Amino acid sequence: MLRRLLLATTNRGKAEEIKRVFIGFDFELLLPEKKLEVEEDGKSFLENAYIKARAYYEFFQMPTLAEDSGLVVPSLGGYPGIYSSRFYSLEWGGVERVETSKDLANIKKLLRLMENLQDRRAYFFTSVVVCTGGAGLWAEGRCDGHIMHEPRGHGGFGYDPIFQPEGYSKSMAELEPEEKDSISHRGRALRKLMELFMVLK
């Protein structure tokens, strides 16, 4: 059974979430010594996660876990979707200038586009892939909610300050880390992945 996994990310927020979910399991999670420039040109979260996992596996020659995730807003035709991290830079909807951070530019653009929309439903989605060079594993997770009218909270990252999970009165950014992990798309996908590991043990 696999005991060491390379995390194909240099995003500190994502790495911390992944490590929290793996607490209690006998895994050593390693961060890459350098960030690879990988062209994620897939048409889905799953394709992009696989592309990233494969690239890191081939470069570092060790089993790799990669994930691709984003925010899907049906009333915007599914955007930001797979473009979530660089939504601010897309011509679609107008390019948003980065004043302080890319995260805030993404949030500002999304709120601008949704200003007059009644349907504010949204969901976070993630695909996680483990590449071992042979047969790999993958799992997916989803968290439903809606887009708030203004940011709230300072925890998390990305779109967390404007996403209110279904059944909660707080934004994702206002939840404690452990509470967020229990309902988040990433937490759900990783727990499904751990179940697969246990089956194959």
C-alpha positions as CSV (number, residue, x, y, z in Angstrom):
1,M,0.0,0.0,0.0
2,L,1.1,3.6,-0.7
3,R,2.6,5.3,2.3
4,R,4.2,8.4,0.7
5,L,2.5,10.9,-1.5
6,L,3.7,14.0,-3.2
7,L,1.1,16.8,-3.2
8,A,1.1,18.5,-6.7
9,T,0.4,21.9,-5.3
10,T,2.3,24.9,-4.0
11,N,-1.0,26.5,-2.8
12,R,-0.5,26.6,1.0
13,G,-4.3,26.7,1.7
14,K,-5.0,23.6,-0.3
15,A,-2.0,21.8,1.2
16,E,-3.1,22.5,4.7
17,E,-6.6,21.3,4.0
18,I,-5.3,18.1,2.5
19,K,-3.0,17.4,5.4
20,R,-5.8,18.0,7.9
21,V,-8.0,15.4,6.3
22,F,-5.1,12.9,6.2
23,I,-4.5,13.3,10.0
24,G,-5.0,9.9,11.6
25,F,-4.0,7.9,8.5
26,D,-0.5,6.5,8.1
27,F,0.6,8.6,5.2
28,E,3.6,10.9,4.7
29,L,2.6,13.9,2.6
30,L,5.4,15.7,0.8
31,L,5.4,19.1,-0.9
32,P,7.3,19.5,-4.2
33,E,10.7,21.2,-4.1
34,K,9.7,23.3,-7.1
35,K,6.5,24.3,-8.8
36,L,6.0,22.8,-12.3
37,E,4.5,24.9,-15.1
38,V,1.7,22.5,-16.2
39,E,-0.7,23.5,-18.9
40,E,-4.0,22.4,-17.5
41,D,-5.9,22.3,-20.8
42,G,-8.5,19.7,-19.9
43,K,-12.2,20.2,-20.3
44,S,-13.1,19.1,-16.8
45,F,-11.8,19.2,-13.2
46,L,-11.0,15.5,-13.5
47,E,-8.9,15.9,-16.7
48,N,-7.0,18.8,-15.2
49,A,-6.3,16.9,-12.0
50,Y,-5.0,13.9,-14.0
51,I,-2.8,16.2,-16.2
52,K,-1.3,17.7,-13.1
53,A,-0.8,14.4,-11.2
54,R,0.8,12.8,-14.2
55,A,3.2,15.7,-14.8
56,Y,4.4,15.8,-11.2
57,Y,4.7,12.0,-11.1
58,E,6.9,11.9,-14.2
59,F,9.1,14.7,-13.0
60,F,9.6,13.6,-9.4
61,Q,9.2,9.9,-10.0
62,M,7.0,9.2,-7.0
63,P,3.3,8.6,-6.4
64,T,1.5,11.9,-6.6
65,L,-1.9,13.3,-5.5
66,A,-3.3,16.2,-7.4
67,E,-6.6,18.0,-7.3
68,D,-8.5,20.5,-9.4
69,S,-11.4,22.3,-8.0
70,G,-13.5,25.4,-8.5
71,L,-16.8,27.2,-8.1
72,V,-19.7,26.5,-10.4
73,V,-22.5,29.1,-10.7
74,P,-25.4,27.8,-12.8
75,S,-26.9,31.3,-13.5
76,L,-23.5,32.2,-15.1
77,G,-23.6,29.2,-17.4
78,G,-21.3,27.2,-15.1
79,Y,-18.6,29.9,-14.8
80,P,-16.1,30.3,-13.2
81,G,-15.8,26.5,-13.3
82,I,-12.4,25.2,-14.4
83,Y,-11.3,28.8,-14.8
84,S,-12.0,29.6,-11.1
85,S,-8.4,30.5,-10.2
86,R,-7.9,32.8,-13.2
87,F,-11.5,34.0,-13.6
88,Y,-10.4,37.7,-13.2
89,S,-8.3,37.4,-16.3
90,L,-10.9,36.0,-18.7
91,E,-12.3,38.2,-21.4
92,W,-15.7,36.6,-20.6
93,G,-17.5,39.0,-18.3
94,G,-14.7,41.6,-18.6
95,V,-11.2,41.5,-17.2
96,E,-10.9,42.5,-13.6
97,R,-7.8,44.4,-12.5
98,V,-5.8,42.9,-9.7
99,E,-5.4,45.6,-7.0
100,T,-4.5,43.6,-4.0
101,S,-4.7,39.8,-4.8
102,K,-6.0,37.5,-7.5
103,D,-8.5,36.0,-5.0
104,L,-10.0,39.4,-4.3
105,A,-10.1,40.2,-8.1
106,N,-12.0,37.0,-8.7
107,I,-14.5,37.8,-6.0
108,K,-15.0,41.3,-7.2
109,K,-15.7,40.1,-10.8
110,L,-18.1,37.4,-9.6
111,L,-20.1,39.8,-7.4
112,R,-20.2,42.3,-10.3
113,L,-21.6,39.8,-12.7
114,M,-24.2,38.5,-10.2
115,E,-25.3,41.9,-9.0
116,N,-28.8,41.7,-10.6
117,L,-29.3,38.0,-10.5
118,Q,-32.0,36.4,-8.4
119,D,-30.6,32.9,-8.7
120,R,-27.5,32.8,-6.6
121,R,-27.1,29.0,-6.3
122,A,-23.6,27.7,-6.5
123,Y,-21.5,24.8,-5.6
124,F,-17.8,24.0,-5.1
125,F,-16.6,20.9,-6.9
126,T,-13.3,19.0,-6.8
127,S,-11.6,16.0,-8.4
128,V,-8.6,14.3,-6.8
129,V,-6.3,11.9,-8.6
130,V,-3.5,9.7,-7.4
131,C,-1.0,8.8,-10.1
132,T,1.3,5.9,-9.4
133,G,2.6,5.3,-12.9
134,G,0.2,2.4,-13.4
135,A,-3.4,2.2,-12.3
136,G,-4.4,5.3,-10.4
137,L,-7.2,6.3,-8.1
138,W,-9.7,9.2,-8.3
139,A,-12.6,10.6,-6.4
140,E,-14.9,13.7,-6.5
141,G,-16.7,15.9,-4.0
142,R,-19.3,18.6,-4.1
143,C,-20.5,21.3,-1.6
144,D,-23.8,23.1,-2.4
145,G,-24.7,26.6,-1.3
146,H,-25.2,30.1,-2.7
147,I,-23.3,33.3,-3.4
148,M,-23.6,36.0,-0.7
149,H,-23.8,39.7,-1.6
150,E,-20.6,40.7,0.1
151,P,-17.5,38.9,1.6
152,R,-17.6,37.7,5.2
153,G,-14.9,36.1,7.2
154,H,-11.1,35.9,7.0
155,G,-10.5,32.1,7.0
156,G,-10.0,29.8,4.0
157,F,-9.0,31.1,0.6
158,G,-10.4,31.7,-2.9
159,Y,-14.1,32.3,-3.0
160,D,-14.7,31.1,0.6
161,P,-15.7,34.6,1.9
162,I,-18.7,34.9,-0.5
163,F,-19.9,31.2,-0.4
164,Q,-22.5,30.2,2.1
165,P,-22.8,26.4,2.4
166,E,-26.3,24.9,2.4
167,G,-27.8,24.7,5.9
168,Y,-25.3,27.3,7.3
169,S,-25.7,31.0,8.2
170,K,-22.0,31.6,7.9
171,S,-19.7,31.9,4.9
172,M,-17.2,29.2,4.3
173,A,-14.5,31.7,5.4
174,E,-16.2,32.0,8.8
175,L,-16.2,28.3,9.6
176,E,-13.5,26.7,11.8
177,P,-11.1,24.7,9.8
178,E,-12.3,21.3,11.1
179,E,-15.9,22.3,10.4
180,K,-15.1,23.4,6.9
181,D,-13.3,20.1,6.3
182,S,-16.3,18.1,7.3
183,I,-18.5,19.6,4.6
184,S,-16.2,20.9,1.9
185,H,-15.9,19.5,-1.6
186,R,-12.2,18.8,-1.0
187,G,-12.8,17.1,2.3
188,R,-15.5,14.9,0.9
189,A,-13.4,13.9,-2.1
190,L,-10.4,13.1,0.0
191,R,-12.4,11.0,2.4
192,K,-13.8,9.0,-0.6
193,L,-10.2,8.6,-1.7
194,M,-9.2,7.3,1.7
195,E,-12.0,4.7,1.5
196,L,-10.6,3.5,-1.7
197,F,-7.1,3.2,-0.1
198,M,-8.6,1.1,2.7
199,V,-10.4,-1.2,0.2
200,L,-7.2,-1.8,-1.7
201,K,-5.1,-2.2,1.5
